[in-house]
Amino acid sequence: QIVWAPDNWLNLFASYVHVAGKGKDRFTIFPRYHQWDVVEKLLFRTQSEGTGFNKLIQHSAGSGKSNSIAWLAHGLSRLHTPNNVALLDEAAVAAGLGANEPVFDKVIIITDRVVLDRQLQATVAGFDHTPGMIETIDKTKTSEDLRAALEGKKARIIVTTLQKFPVVAQAATDLSGTRFAVIADEAHSSQSGEAVKDLKQV
């Protein structure tokens, strides 16, 4: 009943359903209910609460974590304040946002693995075909590449490893006032240790 509501059905086709693969190996990806439900709830809460809040998603093995992260990242990158200034809530006003402005300047997906999760990287990139929209800072790139991506205006979604953040922390003053949405893959391991101190400082 919820899925078949007209607005939800249109939203599913506009923001979730997509075709992956090439040639004869092409297939359509349709979100499972729990994936669609958690992403929509997170987007709604972020829209209503504003920036600066932590949220936790609990996923079991095989439940489609990479797709959920990709849908959430793209949703957060498109999240805007209301068109009408009168509809702005206190959180948006406190953050200095006006009408119809992006809630976040960048969405950063963090994984704690030295070698980027290839499935996650491919999934996020496969959801959007706009050149430059997604920047992947993998083992072939340096922390300076990450800093350039964070400071640049082109890339809206950045996928990187926790280990790349120490150099960025040293130059964080250039990023002052920028609003980031940070999605930590496997938060139980990504939110502890020395490396995460640099992430939190940035």
N, C-alpha and C positions, 0 to 999 in steps of 0.2 A: 504494500500500500504506500509506504514512504517513497520507495524507489520510483513508482509509477506516477507520482505527483508531477505535473507538467514542468515546473521549474527545475526539479531535481533531475528529471529525464533529460532536459536540454543541457543542464550543467554536466551530466555524465558524458554526453557526446562532445560537448565543447571543451572540457578540461581533462577528461580521463581516458576515454576510449581512443586507442591509436593502433596503427598497423606497424608491426616490427618485422625485421628480416628482409631478405631480398629474393626476387625471382619466385621460384616455386616454393621457397622456404618462408614466404610471407605468412604472417598470422596476425589475428586481431587480439589485442589485450583489452579485457574488460575487467574493471576492479571487482574483487570480491567485496561483499557487504562490509566486512570489518575494516577493510582498507579505506573504502569510500567514507565510512562513518567516522573513523579516527581523523582523517585529513580534514573533513568538513568541520568537525568539532574543534580541532586546533585552529583552523582559519577563523572560525566564528569567535573563539575565545581571544585570539590575537587581535581581531578587529575591534572587539568590545573593550578589552583590557589595555590595549596599546603595547608598547615595547617594555622590556625590562623584567619579564616574568619567565620563570622556568617551568617547563612541562615535561612529563615523562610518558613515553609510549612503551608498553610492554608487548613484545612480539615473541611468539614461539618459533622454533625452527621450522622452516618450510611454509611460513604464513605470508610470504611475499614482502619481506622487510625492504628490499631494495626498491621495489615499485612504490611502496608507501612513502619512502624517503624522497623519491623522485617527484611524486605527485605533490607532496608537501612543499618541497623546494620551489617548484614552479608556481604553486599557489601563493606562497609567501612573496615571491618575486613580483607577482601581479597585484598584490593587495594594496588598495588605495583607500584614502580617507573619503568620506562622503562628498558628493559634489556641492552640497549646500553647506556654507560656513555655519549656519545655525544648527546643523546636525552634528557638528564636531563635539566629541565628548571631552571630558577633563584631561584624559590621558593624552589625546592628540594635541590639545592646546598646550599642555605642560611640555610636550616634546617639541613645541614650536612648529607644528604642522599646520598647513592651511587646507583649504578645500581641494579635493582631487589630487592629492600628492601621494607618492609611494610611501608606504609605512616604513619600508626598509630600503636602504640604498643598495645593499648586497645581501645575498644569502650564501652562507659558507657551510659546506658539508665537510665535517672532520671525521677522519678515520684514524685510529691509533696504529695502524699497520704501516710499516716502512714502505712496503710495496702496496700501492693503492688497490683496494678491492676492485678488480676489473669488472665484475658484474655490476657493482654499484655505479662505477664510472660510465660504463656503456649504457646502463639503464637511464641515468640522468641525461646523458647526451642524446639518447634516442627519442626523448620526449619533445625535443624542440629542434627545429632545423634552421633557426635564424643564426646566420654566421656571427660569431663573436659573443653570443648570448651566454655561453658556458665556457669557463676556463678551467682546464684540468692541470693541476700542478703535480705531475707525477715524478718518477725518479729521474726523468730526463731533464727536469727543470730545477731551478735553484730557489732559495728563499727570496732572492731578489726578484725573481719572476712573480712570486706570490705577492710581494709588496707592490709591484707594478700593477698587478691585477686588482688588488685592494684599492689602490689609489686611482686607478683608471675609471673611466665612465662607461666603457663598452660592456664588459662582462657583468651580468647581473647575478649569475650563480657561479661559485667557485668551489671546486672539489679538491681537497688537499689532505695532507697527513699532518698529524699533531707535531711531528718532528720538525716541520718547516717553520714553526712559529717563533723560535728564539730570535732570529735575525729581525723579524718584523717587529717584535717587542721593542727593539732598540730604536726603531724609527716610528713609533706609534704616534708621536706628536703630529705628524702629517695627517693622521686619520681622525683627529679630534672633531667631534660633532657628527661623525658618520654613524648611521644606524645600521647595525648588522643583525640578521637572524642567523643563529648558529645552530646547526643540526649535528649532534654528536652521534656517530654510529657506534653502537655498543658502549653506551654511556657508563656502564659499570666499570669499564677499564679506561675509558677516555677521560674521566673526571678526577683522576688521582695522579700523584707523582709530580716530579719537577716540571715536566714539559707543560702541564696544564696551567701552571702558574703564569707562564708567558702568554698562553691563550687568554686567560682571564684579565691579564694586564692590558692586552690589546682591546 
